[in-house]
Amino acid sequence: MSLWVKTNRFVKTIFPKYIWDIPNTEKKVFLTFDDGPIPEITDWTLAQLKKHNAKATFFCIGDNIQKHPEIFEKIKENDHAIGNHTFNHLKGWETSVEDYIENTQKCSETIANAILQTPNSKLFRPPYGKIKPSQANALRKLGYKIIMWDIISMDYDQAVSPEKCLNNVLKNIESGSIIVFHDSVKAWQNLQYALPKTLEYLNEKGFVCEKIDYN
């Protein structure tokens, strides 16, 4: 499903129970960051968001939370939303339903243990955007909201130039867009270039960056 930078309307139609965007008339967009927390990179990302008075949602890997609890805490201190990205960044298509749910629940427990009463821990994004219908159904029964995306920057793809990464985002933004970046080592070069310019563009065009809130 990451073949399209701008998610195809047909895909949204055939997977209507996934959240692809959050339509509104207030020029709100929803920046999201996958794969953290990572030393220095997540810190830098938080500083950029703060500089532009922007809120975001961080889909964290449970193992990274355990390795870097102090950085995870900074995400919450800055009043951003937290989402679940499994404990070990699993590929749903290659994982049994039982193992996938167990790994997701392990990430949720890690989030809860890291910071008590963490809100929005039922937000879930499948790594690689790959999830079986049976896995999605099981997660929804547990109360998870499956958050996909309207725009993916492709920042993680080292064959994509920083300029192309930025263009992927700017040419497709509209009110309600859920936009994917990654606070990861693989995405770092593209993120450093594209994120500040995206935030500047959003401010200039009157967009507001909000965190995802499905309590």
LINPE-V286833 format. One record per pair of residues at least 24 apart in sequence whose ideal C-beta (glycine too) atoms are under 7 Angstrom apart, sorted by the first residue. I is the first residue (numbers start at 0). J is the second residue. D is the distance in Angstrom with one decimal. If there is no record, write none. Layout:
BEGIN
i:I j:J d:D
i:I j:J d:D
END
This chain:
BEGIN
i:0 j:128 d:4.2
i:1 j:127 d:7.0
i:1 j:128 d:5.1
i:1 j:151 d:5.6
i:4 j:150 d:6.5
i:4 j:151 d:5.9
i:4 j:153 d:6.4
i:4 j:167 d:4.5
i:4 j:171 d:6.5
i:5 j:149 d:7.0
i:5 j:150 d:5.9
i:5 j:171 d:4.4
i:6 j:148 d:6.3
i:6 j:149 d:5.4
i:16 j:139 d:6.9
i:17 j:145 d:4.8
i:17 j:147 d:4.7
i:18 j:144 d:6.1
i:18 j:145 d:6.5
i:18 j:146 d:5.0
i:18 j:147 d:6.4
i:19 j:147 d:5.0
i:19 j:148 d:6.7
i:19 j:149 d:5.6
i:19 j:177 d:6.8
i:20 j:149 d:4.1
i:20 j:175 d:4.6
i:20 j:176 d:5.9
i:20 j:177 d:5.4
i:21 j:175 d:5.1
i:21 j:177 d:6.6
i:22 j:175 d:4.2
i:23 j:174 d:5.7
i:23 j:175 d:5.3
i:24 j:174 d:6.7
i:25 j:207 d:6.9
i:26 j:174 d:5.0
i:26 j:205 d:5.6
i:26 j:206 d:4.9
i:26 j:207 d:6.1
i:27 j:174 d:6.4
i:27 j:175 d:6.9
i:27 j:207 d:5.1
i:27 j:209 d:4.9
i:28 j:172 d:6.3
i:28 j:174 d:7.0
i:28 j:176 d:4.8
i:28 j:178 d:6.4
i:28 j:201 d:6.6
i:28 j:206 d:5.2
i:28 j:208 d:6.0
i:29 j:56 d:6.6
i:29 j:176 d:6.9
i:29 j:177 d:4.6
i:29 j:178 d:6.7
i:29 j:209 d:5.9
i:29 j:211 d:5.4
i:30 j:55 d:4.2
i:30 j:178 d:5.3
i:30 j:180 d:6.8
i:30 j:208 d:5.3
i:31 j:55 d:6.4
i:31 j:56 d:4.7
i:31 j:58 d:6.2
i:31 j:148 d:7.0
i:31 j:177 d:6.2
i:31 j:178 d:6.5
i:31 j:179 d:5.5
i:32 j:57 d:5.0
i:32 j:58 d:7.0
i:32 j:180 d:5.2
i:32 j:181 d:6.4
i:32 j:182 d:4.5
i:33 j:58 d:4.7
i:33 j:84 d:5.8
i:33 j:124 d:6.4
i:33 j:179 d:6.3
i:33 j:181 d:4.9
i:34 j:60 d:5.9
i:34 j:84 d:6.7
i:34 j:88 d:7.0
i:34 j:181 d:5.0
i:34 j:182 d:6.5
i:34 j:183 d:4.0
i:35 j:59 d:5.8
i:35 j:63 d:6.1
i:35 j:182 d:3.9
i:35 j:183 d:6.8
i:36 j:63 d:5.5
i:36 j:64 d:6.6
i:36 j:67 d:4.8
i:36 j:70 d:3.9
i:36 j:71 d:4.9
i:36 j:74 d:6.6
i:37 j:63 d:6.6
i:37 j:182 d:5.8
i:37 j:183 d:6.0
i:37 j:184 d:6.4
i:38 j:67 d:6.0
i:38 j:70 d:6.4
i:40 j:182 d:5.0
i:40 j:183 d:6.8
i:40 j:184 d:6.8
i:40 j:187 d:5.6
i:41 j:70 d:5.1
i:41 j:182 d:4.6
i:42 j:70 d:6.5
i:42 j:73 d:6.9
i:44 j:182 d:4.8
i:44 j:194 d:6.8
i:45 j:73 d:5.9
i:45 j:74 d:6.8
i:45 j:77 d:5.4
i:47 j:194 d:5.5
i:47 j:195 d:5.7
i:47 j:198 d:6.3
i:49 j:77 d:6.4
i:51 j:198 d:4.1
i:51 j:202 d:5.9
i:53 j:198 d:5.9
i:53 j:208 d:3.6
i:54 j:78 d:6.7
i:54 j:79 d:5.9
i:54 j:208 d:5.8
i:54 j:209 d:5.5
i:54 j:210 d:4.3
i:55 j:79 d:5.2
i:55 j:208 d:6.5
i:55 j:210 d:6.0
i:56 j:80 d:4.1
i:56 j:82 d:5.5
i:56 j:122 d:6.7
i:56 j:210 d:5.1
i:56 j:211 d:4.5
i:57 j:81 d:5.9
i:57 j:82 d:6.6
i:58 j:82 d:3.9
i:58 j:83 d:6.9
i:58 j:84 d:4.1
i:58 j:124 d:4.3
i:59 j:84 d:5.8
i:60 j:84 d:5.1
i:60 j:85 d:6.8
i:60 j:86 d:6.9
i:60 j:88 d:5.3
i:61 j:85 d:6.9
i:61 j:86 d:3.4
i:61 j:105 d:5.8
i:61 j:106 d:3.4
i:61 j:109 d:4.1
i:62 j:86 d:5.7
i:62 j:87 d:5.9
i:64 j:109 d:5.1
i:64 j:110 d:6.6
i:64 j:113 d:5.5
i:65 j:109 d:5.9
i:68 j:113 d:5.5
i:71 j:113 d:5.4
i:72 j:114 d:6.3
i:75 j:114 d:5.2
i:75 j:117 d:6.6
i:79 j:210 d:5.7
i:80 j:119 d:4.4
i:80 j:122 d:6.7
i:80 j:210 d:3.8
i:80 j:211 d:5.5
i:80 j:212 d:6.5
i:81 j:110 d:5.9
i:81 j:117 d:5.7
i:81 j:119 d:5.5
i:81 j:120 d:6.0
i:82 j:119 d:6.7
i:82 j:122 d:3.7
i:82 j:123 d:6.4
i:82 j:124 d:5.7
i:82 j:146 d:6.4
i:83 j:107 d:5.7
i:83 j:110 d:6.8
i:83 j:120 d:6.4
i:83 j:122 d:6.5
i:83 j:123 d:4.7
i:84 j:124 d:5.6
i:84 j:126 d:6.0
i:85 j:126 d:5.9
i:88 j:126 d:4.6
i:89 j:126 d:6.1
i:90 j:126 d:6.5
i:90 j:127 d:5.7
i:90 j:129 d:5.5
i:91 j:125 d:5.3
i:91 j:129 d:4.8
i:91 j:130 d:3.9
i:91 j:131 d:5.5
i:91 j:134 d:5.3
i:92 j:129 d:4.7
i:92 j:131 d:6.5
i:96 j:131 d:6.9
i:96 j:133 d:5.0
i:96 j:134 d:5.3
i:96 j:137 d:5.8
i:99 j:134 d:4.8
i:100 j:137 d:5.3
i:100 j:138 d:6.8
i:103 j:138 d:6.5
i:118 j:214 d:6.4
i:119 j:212 d:6.6
i:119 j:214 d:6.9
i:122 j:146 d:5.5
i:122 j:211 d:6.1
i:122 j:213 d:6.4
i:144 j:213 d:4.6
i:146 j:177 d:6.8
i:146 j:211 d:6.3
i:148 j:177 d:4.7
i:148 j:178 d:6.8
i:148 j:179 d:4.6
i:149 j:176 d:4.3
i:149 j:177 d:4.9
i:150 j:176 d:5.4
i:150 j:178 d:4.7
i:150 j:179 d:6.9
i:151 j:179 d:4.5
i:152 j:178 d:6.9
i:152 j:179 d:6.1
i:152 j:180 d:5.3
i:152 j:193 d:6.1
i:154 j:180 d:5.6
i:154 j:181 d:5.6
i:154 j:186 d:4.0
i:154 j:189 d:3.9
i:154 j:190 d:5.2
i:154 j:193 d:6.2
i:155 j:181 d:5.0
i:155 j:183 d:6.6
i:155 j:185 d:4.9
i:155 j:186 d:4.5
i:157 j:185 d:7.0
i:159 j:189 d:6.5
i:161 j:188 d:6.5
i:161 j:189 d:5.0
i:161 j:192 d:3.4
i:161 j:193 d:6.1
i:164 j:189 d:4.2
i:164 j:192 d:7.0
i:164 j:193 d:4.5
i:165 j:192 d:6.5
i:165 j:193 d:4.2
i:165 j:196 d:5.4
i:165 j:197 d:6.7
i:168 j:193 d:6.5
i:168 j:197 d:5.3
i:169 j:197 d:6.8
i:169 j:200 d:5.6
END
